[in-house]
Amino acid sequence: MNTYSRITGTGSFLPPRRLSNADLASKLAAKGVETSHEWIVERTGIEARHFADPGVCSSDLALEACRNALQAAGLEPTDIDLIIVATSTPDMVFPSTACILQNKLGANGCPAFDVQAVCSGFIYALTVADAMIKTGAAKRALVVGAEVFSRILDFTDRTTCVLFGDGAGAVVLEASDTPGILASDLHADGKHVGILCVPGHVSGGQVLGNPLLKMDGQAVFKLAVGLLDAAARATLNKAGVDATDIDWLIPHQANLRIMQSTAKKLKLPMDKVIITVDQHGNTSAASIPLALDVGVRSGRVKPGELILLEGVGGGFTWGAVLLKM
């Protein structure tokens, strides 16, 4: 008998501090940077985002998201035998945020590691967890996306600092006799490193290079739409599923225009797309599990429905997962 994996619980968490576009514009004005609610909404669809307070780390946000996911699955932390955290903003250089999260959860002893694929991180992590469950290496996994991107933003660059927010999302993935994760498609192309990166690192106790996010927005947009469409179609082909069979598209919440373009290429109406970017901003690896949890808890995403997840991120990385809830 084949072993498959299914999502049995979802959870998410946003730090309490919410910044509307007006709040952010006021903050930027104090630095001599001009922007407005209208300018941000027109270009991105974003109306607000959440920022973590000083001292709050990715593992803290992940902890709350995992607790919510475990409660939804009816499990305890000690039932988990694999933890994978997708993050570009780890608590420290090492150990992994997954190990720190593991200790906070009280799930000590199982394998725990981070995956770094930026905004595609959750897609990568979910695919790895699915493979490990299928091979019998794990039975119950926590797959998490957690970010505190507010820590790596350049608040003198209005083209990037208005885009991002902090948050975490998590799913419980369990071994099953019936398929849940139906197909996935992962890619990367390192020649595009320069269009989205944080070009700094720590050496000898000093930060070398620039530790703040840099992005060529136009280049990212042009790449993202085509690559998301290709990954989506490849994943659907692997599963033998037509785009019209999809109940919900849950893309990485980067920019409303990218999401609209992706849906249009797949001939999906926007009422089949879960959208949270307007209230969360771009939470990178956290955005897909956050949006999935919002869809589930709002009652829109129901058991048995077909869901297509997809994302692109710095690296340049991209991928998609097709699953049945």
VENFENFEN-V852405 format. One record per residue. N is the residue number from 1. PSI is psi in radians with two decimals (999 if undefined). Layout:
<<N & PSI> <N & PSI>>
This chain:
<<1 & 2.30> <2 & 2.59> <3 & 2.33> <4 & -3.12> <5 & 2.54> <6 & 2.58> <7 & 2.16> <8 & -0.07> <9 & 2.49> <10 & 2.66> <11 & 2.75> <12 & 2.91> <13 & 2.34> <14 & 2.37> <15 & 2.56> <16 & -0.48> <17 & 1.91> <18 & 2.30> <19 & 2.00> <20 & 2.97> <21 & -0.65> <22 & -0.71> <23 & -0.78> <24 & -0.70> <25 & -0.68> <26 & -0.73> <27 & -0.73> <28 & -0.62> <29 & -0.60> <30 & -0.35> <31 & 0.12> <32 & 0.32> <33 & 2.18> <34 & 2.30> <35 & 3.11> <36 & 2.87> <37 & -0.78> <38 & -0.73> <39 & -0.74> <40 & -0.80> <41 & -0.74> <42 & -0.68> <43 & -0.41> <44 & -0.43> <45 & 0.05> <46 & 2.33> <47 & -0.44> <48 & 2.89> <49 & 2.94> <50 & 2.39> <51 & 2.38> <52 & 2.59> <53 & 2.76> <54 & 2.39> <55 & -0.23> <56 & 2.19> <57 & 3.00> <58 & -0.68> <59 & -0.53> <60 & -0.74> <61 & -0.74> <62 & -0.67> <63 & -0.82> <64 & -0.70> <65 & -0.72> <66 & -0.71> <67 & -0.71> <68 & -0.69> <69 & -0.73> <70 & -0.71> <71 & -0.72> <72 & -0.57> <73 & -0.13> <74 & 0.59> <75 & 2.84> <76 & 2.76> <77 & -0.60> <78 & -0.19> <79 & -0.25> <80 & 2.37> <81 & 0.29> <82 & 2.33> <83 & 2.15> <84 & 2.17> <85 & 2.17> <86 & 2.10> <87 & 2.57> <88 & -0.02> <89 & 1.16> <90 & 2.80> <91 & -0.63> <92 & 3.04> <93 & -0.86> <94 & 2.72> <95 & 3.09> <96 & 2.68> <97 & -0.55> <98 & -0.70> <99 & -0.68> <100 & -0.76> <101 & -0.76> <102 & -0.80> <103 & -0.70> <104 & -0.60> <105 & -0.54> <106 & 0.63> <107 & 0.58> <108 & 2.48> <109 & -0.51> <110 & 2.83> <111 & 2.44> <112 & 2.22> <113 & 2.83> <114 & 2.69> <115 & 2.32> <116 & 1.73> <117 & 0.43> <118 & -2.21> <119 & -0.28> <120 & 0.03> <121 & -0.72> <122 & -0.66> <123 & -0.80> <124 & -0.84> <125 & -0.70> <126 & -0.68> <127 & -0.72> <128 & -0.79> <129 & -0.71> <130 & -0.77> <131 & -0.71> <132 & -0.65> <133 & -0.72> <134 & -0.54> <135 & -0.05> <136 & 0.09> <137 & -0.32> <138 & 2.76> <139 & -0.57> <140 & 2.03> <141 & 2.55> <142 & 2.12> <143 & 2.13> <144 & 2.49> <145 & 2.20> <146 & 2.33> <147 & 2.54> <148 & 1.18> <149 & -0.34> <150 & -0.37> <151 & -0.29> <152 & 0.35> <153 & 2.51> <154 & 1.81> <155 & 0.25> <156 & 0.00> <157 & 1.72> <158 & -0.30> <159 & -0.32> <160 & -0.65> <161 & -0.30> <162 & -0.16> <163 & -0.54> <164 & 2.72> <165 & 3.09> <166 & 2.65> <167 & 3.12> <168 & 2.58> <169 & 2.62> <170 & 2.66> <171 & 2.62> <172 & 2.18> <173 & 2.09> <174 & 2.62> <175 & 2.50> <176 & 2.71> <177 & -0.28> <178 & 2.50> <179 & 2.37> <180 & -1.07> <181 & 2.00> <182 & -0.63> <183 & 2.74> <184 & 2.85> <185 & 2.04> <186 & 2.50> <187 & 2.84> <188 & 2.64> <189 & 1.77> <190 & -0.16> <191 & -0.22> <192 & 0.31> <193 & -0.76> <194 & -0.26> <195 & -0.27> <196 & 1.88> <197 & 2.91> <198 & 1.62> <199 & 1.00> <200 & 2.79> <201 & 2.96> <202 & 2.30> <203 & 2.19> <204 & 0.55> <205 & 0.11> <206 & 2.67> <207 & 2.11> <208 & 2.42> <209 & -2.86> <210 & 2.06> <211 & 0.27> <212 & 2.68> <213 & 2.36> <214 & 2.38> <215 & 2.39> <216 & 1.63> <217 & -0.74> <218 & -0.72> <219 & -0.72> <220 & -0.77> <221 & -0.83> <222 & -0.75> <223 & -0.78> <224 & -0.83> <225 & -0.82> <226 & -0.73> <227 & -0.66> <228 & -0.73> <229 & -0.78> <230 & -0.76> <231 & -0.70> <232 & -0.82> <233 & -0.66> <234 & -0.73> <235 & -0.78> <236 & -0.71> <237 & -0.71> <238 & -0.60> <239 & -0.13> <240 & 0.66> <241 & 2.48> <242 & 2.62> <243 & -0.54> <244 & -0.25> <245 & -0.19> <246 & 2.29> <247 & -0.67> <248 & 2.37> <249 & 2.16> <250 & 1.58> <251 & 2.84> <252 & 2.30> <253 & 1.30> <254 & -0.79> <255 & 2.29> <256 & -0.61> <257 & -0.66> <258 & -0.74> <259 & -0.72> <260 & -0.72> <261 & -0.70> <262 & -0.81> <263 & -0.69> <264 & -0.73> <265 & -0.58> <266 & 0.01> <267 & 0.68> <268 & 2.33> <269 & 2.66> <270 & -0.28> <271 & 0.00> <272 & 0.18> <273 & 2.22> <274 & 2.13> <275 & 2.15> <276 & -0.11> <277 & -0.50> <278 & -0.59> <279 & -0.34> <280 & -0.33> <281 & -2.89> <282 & 1.91> <283 & 0.40> <284 & -2.19> <285 & -0.33> <286 & -0.27> <287 & -0.69> <288 & -0.89> <289 & -0.53> <290 & -0.84> <291 & -0.66> <292 & -0.80> <293 & -0.69> <294 & -0.74> <295 & -0.73> <296 & -0.85> <297 & -0.36> <298 & -0.13> <299 & 0.01> <300 & -0.82> <301 & 2.09> <302 & 2.74> <303 & 2.45> <304 & -0.16> <305 & 2.68> <306 & 2.20> <307 & 2.31> <308 & 2.08> <309 & 2.47> <310 & 2.66> <311 & 2.76> <312 & 2.65> <313 & 3.01> <314 & 2.55> <315 & -0.86> <316 & 2.32> <317 & 2.67> <318 & 2.82> <319 & 3.03> <320 & 2.69> <321 & 2.32> <322 & 2.27> <323 & 2.77> <324 & 2.19> <325 & 999>>
